Amino acid sequence: MSSSSIKLENQNLPWVEKYRPNLLDQVVAHQEIISTLEKFILQGKLPHLLFYGPPGTGKTSTAKALAHTLFGKSYHSSMVLELNASDERGIDVVRDQ
């Protein structure tokens, strides 16, 4: 894929995707949470995490930035299971995905 096609792809992205933080140090809110996540990384012990809160508060962006920080260029979106509780309910959703 050429650099011009990557630039064209980025131009077609929605604003929230285009400017989504890629690494934890680019997340500008929730500094106490970011600090806790960074401590987990330094300790090499990352527990299971559940982010909750109102829409638009940075839960998905923080989770993706955490994955990028942990795995770098080897990160792939399949490493994160994203479930929207307002759309999908029940244990079968977790088991089947």
C-alpha positions in Angstrom: 0.0 0.0 0.0 1.5 3.3 -1.0 1.8 6.3 1.2 -0.6 8.3 -1.0 -3.3 5.6 -0.6 -2.8 5.7 3.2 -3.2 9.4 3.2 -6.4 9.1 1.1 -7.8 6.5 3.5 -7.1 8.8 6.4 -8.9 11.6 4.7 -12.1 9.5 4.4 -12.1 8.5 8.1 -14.6 10.1 10.5 -13.0 12.8 12.7 -13.2 10.7 15.8 -11.2 7.9 14.1 -8.8 10.2 12.4 -7.7 11.8 15.7 -8.1 8.9 18.0 -5.1 8.5 20.3 -2.8 5.6 19.4 -0.8 5.3 22.6 -1.7 5.8 26.3 0.5 8.9 26.5 -1.7 10.5 23.9 -4.9 10.1 25.9 -5.6 13.6 27.5 -8.3 12.7 30.0 -8.7 10.3 32.9 -5.1 10.7 34.1 -5.6 8.6 37.2 -6.9 5.7 35.1 -4.0 6.1 32.6 -1.5 6.2 35.5 -3.0 2.9 36.8 -2.8 1.3 33.4 0.8 2.4 33.0 1.7 0.8 36.4 0.1 -2.5 35.2 2.3 -2.4 32.1 5.4 -1.7 34.1 4.6 -4.6 36.5 3.9 -6.9 33.6 0.6 -7.8 35.2 -2.4 -6.7 33.2 -5.7 -7.9 34.8 -8.9 -8.4 32.9 -10.5 -4.9 32.4 -14.0 -3.7 32.1 -14.4 -0.1 31.1 -17.8 1.4 31.7 -19.4 4.9 31.5 -21.5 7.2 29.4 -21.0 7.3 25.6 -18.2 9.4 24.3 -16.0 9.4 27.4 -13.0 7.6 25.9 -13.5 4.0 26.9 -12.8 2.5 23.5 -10.1 4.9 22.7 -8.3 4.1 26.0 -8.6 0.4 25.4 -7.2 0.6 21.9 -4.4 2.9 23.0 -3.6 0.4 25.8 -3.4 -2.4 23.2 -1.2 -0.3 20.9 1.1 0.6 23.8 1.4 -3.1 24.8 1.8 -4.7 21.4 3.2 -1.9 19.2 3.1 -2.7 15.5 2.0 -6.3 16.1 -1.3 -5.0 17.5 -4.3 -6.2 15.6 -7.9 -5.3 16.3 -8.7 -8.9 16.9 -6.7 -8.7 20.2 -9.5 -6.6 21.7 -13.0 -7.9 22.3 -15.4 -4.9 22.1 -18.9 -5.5 23.2 -21.6 -2.9 23.3 -23.9 -3.8 26.2 -26.7 -1.7 24.8 -26.8 -3.8 21.6 -25.9 -7.2 22.8 -27.0 -8.9 26.0 -26.6 -12.3 27.6 -23.8 -14.7 28.2 -24.1 -16.2 24.7 -22.7 -13.0 23.3 -19.5 -13.5 25.2 -19.3 -17.2 24.5 -20.0 -16.9 20.8 -17.6 -14.0 20.1 
